[in-house]
Amino acid sequence: MGRRVVVPLLRRVLRRAVLLFTAVSCVYLLAAATLHPRENFEAQRPPPPPAAVDAALDAANLNDRTPLFQRYAVWISGIAVGDFGRTWDGASVNEELSRRIGVSVRLLAAGAVLGCIGGVALGTWTGSRVRGSADRAVTALSLLVISVPVVVLAVALQHVGVWANQVAGMDLVRVTGEATPGFSGGVGEQALDRLRHLVLPTLAVALPQIALYSRYQRSLIADQVGAEYLRTARAKGMTRSQAVVRHALRVTLIPAAAYFSYSLAVLLTSTVFTEQVFGWHGVGEYLFEAVGQGDVNAVAAVCCFGAVCVTAAGVVSDLVRAVVDPRSQAG
């Protein structure tokens, strides 16, 4: 990539960094203004002395009697060195978040890869067969999956998993948890155990993404099917599938890459609810717990993780577009 591509790309990265800073600042200010960790102490029986409560909240930078922007200044100075602070009961947010991120990333990465590749492949296939029986069938199924809430889809997959296990007479898949408690097999057996726990949650995350991506990709491919360059490729002896894959797919990846990056927010939401249904102790569960406890630092940390993921996806999208078509980065 030459200078005419790199410079605009760097500008985009800088703009995304500014947007990230603005987003995480707004998240913290909103959380600090609306959540009340003091209630955790007031609910204790007997409640601690007010001076002890204030001291504990001051130690975690959670005292609602401290001016909001003073708390924000302390919080943002900690973020600058990678410290998300402490929870209302004194635990390190960094330690808890890092453990839970590892859990969520396994689910998020598997769902994102399967959803992206599956959606592009399915959309490319149906887009080259517009108004055919396969296109109509996939459209109906996609609209059905999109219309079903993620929670309902996850629960339905659990029931399908239980049914499949009963039919097979063995545990093909696991319907709850990240791994079997107390399982002590070898490395390969442990990997297989985790894989069986991963199948259903991954499908719960990936299926809505496949449905969304396939609809978008189908429209992009359908717009290219009658293009002159594809007819020329067919005239040179290529089959329809070869022409679509070698030429139309490359053209459609440019707008599709931008769409995929911004749809990551939907993917993160799916992961939050999927973790709750399948009993995965990831950032989604941590967010629910933190909101219930009014834990400002933990809520802000989880939201920062989500904002970083979306921003990183945007940067990757820009890189993909620059590689596929350097002209798209001009200006």
N, C-alpha and C positions, 0 to 999 in steps of 0.2 A: 504494500500500500504506500502510495506516494504522499507528499506533503499536503496535496489538495484533499486527500481523504483523512489523513491523521489529524489535521488541525480542526476541521469541523467535528470529528469524533471526540476529540478532547473537550471541545466546547460543550458538546452534549453531556459528557461525563460530569463536567463542572456544574452544569445546570441541574443535573440529577442530584449532585451532592448538596447543592443549595436547597433543593426541594426536600431532600431527606432531612436536613437539619430543621427546616421549617415544620415538617410533619411531626418529627419526634418532640419538638418543643411544644407544639399544640397538644399533642397527646399527654405530655406530662402536666401541662397547665390545666387541661380539662380534668384529668384524673385527680390532681391535687385539689382542685376547687370543688369537686363533687363527692369524693370518697372520704369517709371519716373513720380512720383506724382507731380513734379514741374509743369508739363503741366496743371494741374488743375487750378493753380493760373494764369498762363500765358494766359489761355483761358478766364479769367474774364475781363469784360469791365467796367471801366478801370482796367488794371492789377495793383495789389498792388506793392508798392515799393520793390525792390530786398531785402533790409534789412528785411522788414516785412515777405517776403516769406521765407528767410533763417531762421528767428526766429521761424516761424510756423513749418517748416520742422525739425528744430533742436529739438523742443519740442516733436515731435512725433518720433524722431530718424529716419527720412526719408530723410535727406539732402544728395543728391547725391554727394555733394562736400566734405563730410566727408569720410575718407577712409573706404572701404567696411568692412574690418575685425574689425575696431573699432565699426561700427554699429552692426556687428554680435555679438561682445562681450557684448554690451549693451542689445541686444535682447535676447541672450541666458541666461544672468543673470536674466532677467525678467521672462523668461520661467521657470527658476528654482524655482521661487516662485509663479508660476501660473499666471503671468501677460503677456498677449499677446500684450500689448502696446496700442497705439491709432491710429485711422485712420488719413488720411491727413487733415481732417477738425476738428480734436480734439475729436471725439467721442470714447468711450471706446470699444475696440474690444471684450473684455470679455463679456460685457453686451449684445452686439448685437449677438455675437456667441452663447451665452448660450440660448438666446431666440429662435434662429433659429435651434439650435441642437434639442430642444424639438419637433419642427415641423418635422424635417427630421427623427428623431428616430422613431416617430409613423409610418411613411411610410416605413422606412428601416426595422424595426422590423417585421411589418406585412408581407412585401414582402419576407424577409429572411425566416421566419417560414413557410409561405405557399409554397415558392419555394423549400425549403429543404425537407419538409415532402412530398409535392406533387411529387417532382422529385424522391425521394427514393421509394415511393409507386408505382409510375407509372413504374419506371425502374425495380423494383423487379417483378412486374406483367408481363411486356413484356419480361423480361429476362428469365422467366420460361416458356415462350411460343415462343421461338425463331423460326423465319421464319413462324409463323402463321399469319393469316389475321389481328389479333389485333396488332401484332408486326409491320407488314408492314404499317398499318394505322397510328400508333403512330409515327413510324419513319418518315413517310412523313410529318406529322403535325409538328413534332419537328424540322425537317430540315427547314421547311417553317418559323417557328417562329424565329429560330436562324438566318436565312438569312435576315429577315426584320429588318431594323434599329429601335432602341427603339423609336425614335421620331415618325416614321411612325406608329408603333404599338400603341403608345399612342393616336395619332390623330384618328386612326381607332377605338379605343375603345370609344373615345368621340362620334364619329358618331353612334356607336352601342348604346351607352347610350341614346343619343337623340332619336333614333329610338324606343328603348324600352319604353321610357317615353311616346312617342306619341301613341304607340300601347296600352299601359296600361291606357292611359288617366290620368296619374298622375306622379309625380316625384318619380320614384323608386330610381334613383341615381342622384347625382349631377355631372356635367361635369367640373366645375371650382371651385377653392377656397378650403379653409380648413373648412369653416363653412359658414352658411348663414348670411350675414351682418344684424345686428339688430335683430337677432332671440332671443326671450326672453321667451322661454318655460321653463318647469321644467327641473330638472336634467336628467331625463330619456329621455325627448324630445330632449334636447341638445345633449345627447349621440347618439341618433338615427340620428340626423341631421349630426353630425360629421361622423358617420358610413356611411351614404349615400355619403358623400364627399370622403370617404376613399376607397370605393369599386373599382372604375375604376383606380385610381393611383396605388393601391396595385396590381391589375391584370397586369398593365403595367410593374411593377417591377418584379412580380413573374413569369409571363409566360416565359420570356427568361431563368430564372433560372430553372424552371421546365423542360424546353426543354433540357438544358445543363445537369442538374443532372440526368435526366432520361436516356440520352444516355450513360453517364458514368456508372451509376448503372446497366443498362441493360447489358453492356459488362461484368461487374464484376459477375453478377448473371449467365449469360450465360456460363461463364468459370467454374462455380461450379455445374451446373445442372447434368453433367455426372460423378461427383466425386463419389468415392467409399463410402464415409460416407453418402451421400444422398441416394444411392441405398440401403445401410444397413438400414437407417431410413424408407425407403419405405417398405422394406421387413418386418419390425417390425410392420407394419400396419398403418403408417402415410400416409396421402394423400400427393400429390405433393405440394400443397400449404402449408400444415403444415410443411413439411420437409424443404421447402425453407425458410419460415419465422423463424422457430426455429433454424435452423443450418446455411444455406447459408447466410442469412441476417447478422448474427453476424460476420461471417468471412469477408464479404465485407465491413462492416462498418469501418474497420481499414483503408484501403486505401481511402475510400470515405470521411472520416473525414478530411484527409489531403487535398484532392481536394476541399472540401467545404470551408475550411479556406482561401485558396488562391484565390478562385473565388469571394471572397467578394469584391475585387477591381472592378470586372465587375459589381457587384451589386451596388456599390457606384456610378459608372458612369451612370448606368441606373437611379438611383435616381436623379442625377443632371439634366438630360434631362427631366425626368418625371415631376419634380417640375416646370420646365419652361413651359411645355405644359399645365399642369393643374392649374397653378397659385398658387402654394404653396410657401410661403415665408420662405424657408428653407436654408440650407447651400449651396445648389446648386445655387440658385438665388444669394446668397451673394457672391459666388465665381465669377460668371459672372460679377456682379457689380464691385467687387474689381479689377478684371483684367482690366475692361474698364477704371477704374479710376487710374490705376497704384498704387493701395493701397497695398504696400508690406506687411505690418503687417497683414492685413485682409486675403490676399492670403495665407500667411504662416500659419496663424491660421487655416484656413479651411483645408489646406493640412495636417497639423498636426493632425487634427481631423480624417481625412481619414486614416493616417498612424497608429494612435492609434487603430482605429477600426480593421484594418487588423492585427495588432500585437495581439490585444486581441483575435481575432478569431483564430489566430495561437496557442495561449496559451490554449484556450478552446479545440481546436483540439487535442493538446497534452494530455490534461486531459481525453478526451473521449477515445483516443487510449490507455491510461494507464489503464483506467477502463475496457475497452473491452478486452485488451490483454496486461497485464503488461510486457510481454517479449519484446514487440515492443519498450519499452523505454530503454532497456539494452544497455549499451555502450555509 
